[in-house]
Amino acid sequence: MNKTDKFLRKLKIDDRIVISKVLSQIYSGQYNNLDIKKLKGNSGVYRVRVGRIRIIFTKKSGGIKVDSIEFRNDSTY
């Protein structure tokens, strides 16, 4: 089990539902209505803010890869 699955398993059901909806929007390429920002110093790396949870993902020509899902803290980025 990877770190992302472990984090999602520990979330409350309400938060898990919201995160799954946001992930489906990311994978389908519908970025409107999302608080998305490109991270400086990294090519193709973005973050989505969902309350106090951050989703870090990489967008490449082959598709989208979710790097991490974590609560916001000083070491998130």
KOLDRENNU-861897 format. One line per 5 residues: number of its first residue (from 0); their letters; for each residue x, y, z of C-alpha. Coordinates in Angstrom, 3 decimals, padded with zeros to 6 digits. Example, Ala and Ser with C-alpha at 12.3 -4.5 7.8 and 13.67 -1.06 7.14 Angstrom:
2
0	AS	012.300:-004.500:007.800 | 013.670:-001.060:007.140 .
This chain:
77
0	MNKTD	000.000:000.000:000.000 | 001.440:003.351:-000.987 | 001.374:006.581:001.012 | -001.533:008.099:-000.944 | -003.818:005.099:-000.407 .
5	KFLRK	-002.968:005.078:003.286 | -003.795:008.788:003.592 | -007.129:008.379:001.792 | -008.074:005.440:003.973 | -007.600:007.548:007.128 .
10	LKIDD	-009.825:010.413:005.899 | -013.441:010.883:006.924 | -015.944:009.644:004.366 | -017.113:013.180:003.485 | -013.537:014.270:002.716 .
15	RIVIS	-012.887:011.078:000.771 | -015.921:011.729:-001.454 | -014.787:015.302:-002.183 | -011.237:014.155:-002.973 | -012.493:011.429:-005.314 .
20	KVLSQ	-014.634:013.974:-007.194 | -011.652:016.320:-007.549 | -009.444:013.458:-008.739 | -011.987:012.480:-011.373 | -012.050:016.120:-012.580 .
25	IYSGQ	-008.250:016.152:-012.783 | -008.077:012.885:-014.721 | -010.794:014.027:-017.141 | -009.038:017.378:-017.739 | -011.842:019.581:-016.371 .
30	YNNLD	-009.835:022.120:-014.398 | -012.507:024.816:-014.120 | -013.863:025.361:-010.596 | -010.650:023.922:-009.104 | -008.118:025.918:-007.105 .
35	IKKLK	-005.167:024.803:-009.214 | -001.722:026.371:-009.385 | 001.515:025.486:-011.145 | 004.403:025.000:-008.712 | 007.493:027.116:-009.277 .
40	GNSGV	010.750:025.434:-010.199 | 009.087:022.263:-011.422 | 007.982:021.700:-014.967 | 004.533:020.207:-015.252 | 003.910:019.944:-011.486 .
45	YRVRV	000.653:021.387:-010.151 | -001.221:021.525:-006.886 | -004.937:021.555:-006.202 | -006.198:023.015:-002.954 | -009.220:021.290:-001.414 .
50	GRIRI	-009.727:022.892:001.994 | -006.689:021.941:004.034 | -005.803:019.022:001.758 | -003.354:019.433:-001.128 | -003.186:017.204:-004.194 .
55	IFTKK	000.155:017.381:-006.011 | 000.158:015.994:-009.543 | 002.334:015.944:-012.639 | 000.933:016.586:-016.094 | 002.897:014.969:-018.932 .
60	SGGIK	002.166:014.095:-022.530 | 001.400:010.507:-021.494 | -001.209:011.554:-018.934 | -001.545:012.665:-015.338 | 000.207:011.147:-012.325 .
65	VDSIE	-000.869:011.989:-008.767 | 002.320:012.395:-006.751 | 000.852:012.965:-003.300 | -002.242:013.838:-001.316 | -001.488:015.402:002.064 .
70	FRNDS	-002.719:017.858:004.642 | -001.149:021.287:004.201 | 001.891:021.857:006.382 | 005.372:023.365:006.048 | 006.810:020.330:004.239 .
75	TY	003.959:019.727:001.772 | 005.651:021.401:-001.184 .
